[in-house]
Every structure is written in structure tokens, then in C-alpha cells.
Amino acid sequence: MLNDRLTITVGSDFALEGGKRDNRSGSNIAGNVNIEYLLSRDGRYRLRAYRRNQSDVILEGQIIETGLGFALVVDYNEFKEIFNSLKKRQRREERQARREERDNDDDK
């Protein structure tokens, strides 16, 4: 149905060291939830929704953070490729358009 575009991650964190925390609720089974949906087939554009539980020592309480975000995923080998790819793509499209015009003129 969703063509493997939806990913749901459910987890919780726990302390390996330190004292026992009494302010944490035992009924929190889900813990952190992350839902990610691939908007494009290649996975370049993504929509993320999340819910995170955090305990704060200073406030002596629990903080629940929720959010929604849009992500753009780009693969590159060098840092400068991030900024050069748009310029290269525009140049490539211009060259392709010129070739197509020449081919159309040759066919006439």
C-alpha cells in the first residue's frame, strides 16, 4: 500500500550508570517515536514526525518534545559538491536543451 515509503521507529532510552530516577513513569512503554515518510520515490524528500521523552535534572521533571520536519537528503563525496550540484545541473540542462535544438534543426 505505501510501497515501503513509511518507517516507524519506537524506542526508549535508559541509564547504564547512576542513581535510580524516581520521577520517570513506568507506564511510558513507547518512549521515543519517530515516523518518516518518503515523499519522493528516490527518498530525496522526506517528511518526519517525532515524539521524544527527556528527563531534566534541573527542572526535576519530564520533558516531552514533539515536532514535524521536512528533510532533503543529498549524497555527495566532497563538501563542495553540495553547493556545486545546482550549478552543474543548470549547465547540464542548458547543454541538453542546445543539443535538442541542434538535433531538431538537423532533422528539418
Rosetta silent file (secondary structure, phi, psi, omega in degrees, C-alpha in Angstrom):
SEQUENCE: MLNDRLTITVGSDFALEGGKRDNRSGSNIAGNVNIEYLLSRDGRYRLRAYRRNQSDVILEGQIIETGLGFALVVDYNEFKEIFNSLKKRQRREERQARREERDNDDDK
SCORE:     score description
SCORE:     0.000 S_00000001
   1 L     0.000  -48.736 -178.605    0.000    0.000    0.000 S_00000001
   2 L   -98.308    2.619  176.603    2.688    2.536    0.944 S_00000001
   3 L    53.672   43.244  178.361    5.400    0.976   -1.276 S_00000001
   4 L    57.247   32.983  179.228    7.955    0.835    1.565 S_00000001
   5 L   -96.892  -12.522 -176.344    7.876    4.613    2.000 S_00000001
   6 E  -106.918  129.797  176.968    6.858    4.668    5.667 S_00000001
   7 E  -126.357  128.371  177.908    9.299    3.951    8.507 S_00000001
   8 E  -121.439  125.160  178.995    8.271    3.904   12.156 S_00000001
   9 E  -118.159  126.285  179.289   10.896    3.671   14.889 S_00000001
  10 E  -124.474  131.408 -179.783    9.883    3.130   18.502 S_00000001
  11 E  -163.455  175.284  179.522   12.368    3.026   21.314 S_00000001
  12 L  -145.216  154.845  177.376   13.285    4.184   24.756 S_00000001
  13 L  -108.565  157.219  178.458   16.462    5.201   26.493 S_00000001
  14 L  -149.674  153.985 -177.564   17.745    4.080   29.845 S_00000001
  15 L   -86.541  134.837  176.054   20.706    4.892   32.049 S_00000001
  16 L   -86.892  -27.488 -179.146   23.507    2.340   32.398 S_00000001
  17 L  -129.618  168.275  175.534   25.064    4.144   35.351 S_00000001
  18 L    98.865  175.037 -178.043   23.923    6.496   38.064 S_00000001
  19 L   -75.010  164.959  179.133   21.232    6.510   40.649 S_00000001
  20 L   -73.079  136.066  179.444   17.695    5.348   40.217 S_00000001
  21 L   -99.000  118.392 -178.905   15.348    8.028   38.914 S_00000001
  22 L   -85.798  -17.791 -176.379   12.025    8.041   40.702 S_00000001
  23 L   -81.490   -2.779  179.134   10.427   10.746   38.586 S_00000001
  24 L   -85.022  135.958 -178.479   10.220    8.535   35.481 S_00000001
  25 L   -80.868  137.372  177.921    6.870    6.989   34.795 S_00000001
  26 L   -80.168  -13.610 -178.154    6.688    3.231   34.461 S_00000001
  27 L   -84.732   -2.379 -179.000    3.712    3.475   32.106 S_00000001
  28 L   -83.828   85.726 -176.756    5.788    5.008   29.313 S_00000001
  29 L   -80.077  -43.720 -173.982    6.174    1.933   27.128 S_00000001
  30 L   -70.297  -39.568 -178.058    6.676    3.609   23.736 S_00000001
  31 E    68.390 -123.711 -178.699    9.327    6.119   24.762 S_00000001
  32 E   -88.703  136.511  179.512   10.652    7.860   21.681 S_00000001
  33 E  -127.007  132.222  178.112    8.694    7.593   18.429 S_00000001
  34 E  -131.412  123.520  178.666    9.987    8.635   15.002 S_00000001
  35 E  -118.434  126.959 -178.372    7.833    8.412   11.849 S_00000001
  36 E  -128.627  130.474  179.246    9.406    9.086    8.467 S_00000001
  37 E  -121.881  128.275  179.018    7.617    9.152    5.112 S_00000001
  38 E   -82.459  113.616 -179.441    9.472    9.328    1.785 S_00000001
  39 L   -73.647  -33.649  178.655    7.710   11.939   -0.348 S_00000001
  40 L  -109.822  156.935 -178.024    9.658   11.027   -3.497 S_00000001
  41 L   -63.544  -34.293 -179.065   10.396    7.542   -4.795 S_00000001
  42 L   -81.159   -4.854  177.532   14.159    8.033   -4.580 S_00000001
  43 L    81.355   11.204 -178.509   13.910    9.122   -0.926 S_00000001
  44 L   -71.472  -38.595  179.274   15.384   12.565   -1.541 S_00000001
  45 E  -107.167  128.032 -175.453   12.432   14.415    0.007 S_00000001
  46 E  -135.204  150.383  175.379   11.205   13.199    3.393 S_00000001
  47 E  -118.038  129.208 -177.066    8.659   14.191    5.993 S_00000001
  48 E  -124.068  138.669  171.916    9.419   13.398    9.645 S_00000001
  49 E  -127.879  141.390 -176.542    7.282   13.470   12.773 S_00000001
  50 E  -146.840  161.272  173.803    8.676   12.655   16.190 S_00000001
  51 E  -142.573  122.154 -179.030    7.991   12.482   19.918 S_00000001
  52 E  -123.562  136.602  174.009   10.865   12.380   22.411 S_00000001
  53 E  -103.808  129.823  178.661   10.777   11.934   26.150 S_00000001
  54 E  -136.222  141.976  173.464   13.585   13.510   28.146 S_00000001
  55 E  -102.868  140.653 -177.655   14.109   13.907   31.847 S_00000001
  56 E  -115.308  123.804 -178.146   15.657   17.131   33.101 S_00000001
  57 L   -69.919  -40.099 -177.629   17.706   17.141   36.283 S_00000001
  58 L   -65.548  -45.779  179.979   17.447   20.914   36.800 S_00000001
  59 L   -82.018  -12.848 -176.771   13.673   21.013   36.444 S_00000001
  60 L    52.205   50.871 -179.805   13.324   17.619   38.141 S_00000001
  61 E  -159.271 -173.569 -177.503   10.711   16.573   35.661 S_00000001
  62 E  -108.629  136.494  177.128    9.964   15.083   32.306 S_00000001
  63 E  -113.304  128.616  176.440   10.005   17.000   29.031 S_00000001
  64 E  -111.571  118.177 -178.185    8.031   15.681   26.062 S_00000001
  65 E  -108.616  129.562  176.164    9.161   17.144   22.747 S_00000001
  66 E  -126.046  152.887 -179.554    7.097   16.705   19.586 S_00000001
  67 E  -167.700  170.289  179.334    7.751   18.007   16.125 S_00000001
  68 E  -138.628  137.533 -178.129    7.328   17.788   12.394 S_00000001
  69 E  -146.986  160.628  176.098   10.022   18.409    9.821 S_00000001
  70 E  -114.658  133.012 -178.046   10.891   18.317    6.151 S_00000001
  71 E  -125.902  142.738  174.380   14.231   16.833    5.106 S_00000001
  72 E  -116.278  118.821 -176.474   16.183   16.940    1.867 S_00000001
  73 L  -102.856  124.561 -178.393   18.696   14.086    1.552 S_00000001
  74 L  -128.092  132.152  175.541   21.685   14.642   -0.747 S_00000001
  75 L   -95.120  136.497  177.968   24.548   12.226   -1.444 S_00000001
  76 L  -153.810  158.540  178.916   27.979   13.694   -2.049 S_00000001
  77 L  -100.675  -30.403  178.120   31.648   12.702   -1.871 S_00000001
  78 L  -129.107  151.226 -175.828   33.138   16.101   -1.052 S_00000001
  79 L   -59.243  -38.020 -177.205   31.674   19.003    0.914 S_00000001
  80 L   -67.579  -20.220  179.338   31.929   21.433   -2.014 S_00000001
  81 H   -64.782  -24.680  179.102   29.703   19.170   -4.136 S_00000001
  82 H   -60.569  -42.829 -175.766   26.701   20.256   -2.077 S_00000001
  83 H   -86.901  -25.799 -178.378   26.948   23.780   -3.440 S_00000001
  84 H   -82.558  -20.692 -172.860   28.191   22.915   -6.932 S_00000001
  85 H   -64.127  -36.694  179.890   25.483   20.418   -7.807 S_00000001
  86 H   -66.117  -44.624  178.991   22.831   23.042   -8.523 S_00000001
  87 H   -63.421  -43.374  179.678   25.121   24.993  -10.868 S_00000001
  88 H   -63.362  -40.900  179.959   26.223   21.809  -12.626 S_00000001
  89 H   -63.246  -41.740  178.935   22.639   20.673  -13.046 S_00000001
  90 H   -64.283  -43.469  178.168   21.664   24.016  -14.608 S_00000001
  91 H   -62.629  -42.804  179.651   24.627   23.882  -17.005 S_00000001
  92 H   -61.496  -42.250  179.227   23.809   20.278  -17.929 S_00000001
  93 H   -65.902  -38.309  177.200   20.175   21.209  -18.664 S_00000001
  94 H   -64.368  -43.789  178.026   21.293   24.156  -20.810 S_00000001
  95 H   -62.162  -41.813  179.566   23.669   21.921  -22.805 S_00000001
  96 H   -63.498  -40.862  179.328   20.919   19.336  -23.257 S_00000001
  97 H   -64.633  -41.132  177.975   18.494   21.998  -24.485 S_00000001
  98 H   -63.599  -41.485  178.236   21.080   23.263  -27.001 S_00000001
  99 H   -61.880  -43.443 -179.725   21.702   19.704  -28.271 S_00000001
 100 H   -64.045  -37.995  177.337   17.982   19.126  -28.714 S_00000001
 101 H   -64.061  -43.695  178.555   17.662   22.392  -30.661 S_00000001
 102 H   -62.936  -42.035  179.701   20.551   21.370  -32.940 S_00000001
 103 H   -63.843  -38.957  178.337   19.046   17.923  -33.463 S_00000001
 104 H   -67.220  -37.256  177.989   15.687   19.468  -34.347 S_00000001
 105 H   -68.558  -37.255  179.555   17.365   21.861  -36.798 S_00000001
 106 H   -67.897  -32.519 -179.226   19.291   18.976  -38.431 S_00000001
 107 H   -71.120  -22.722 -176.835   16.071   16.980  -38.893 S_00000001
 108 L   -79.976    0.000    0.000   14.472   19.808  -40.927 S_00000001
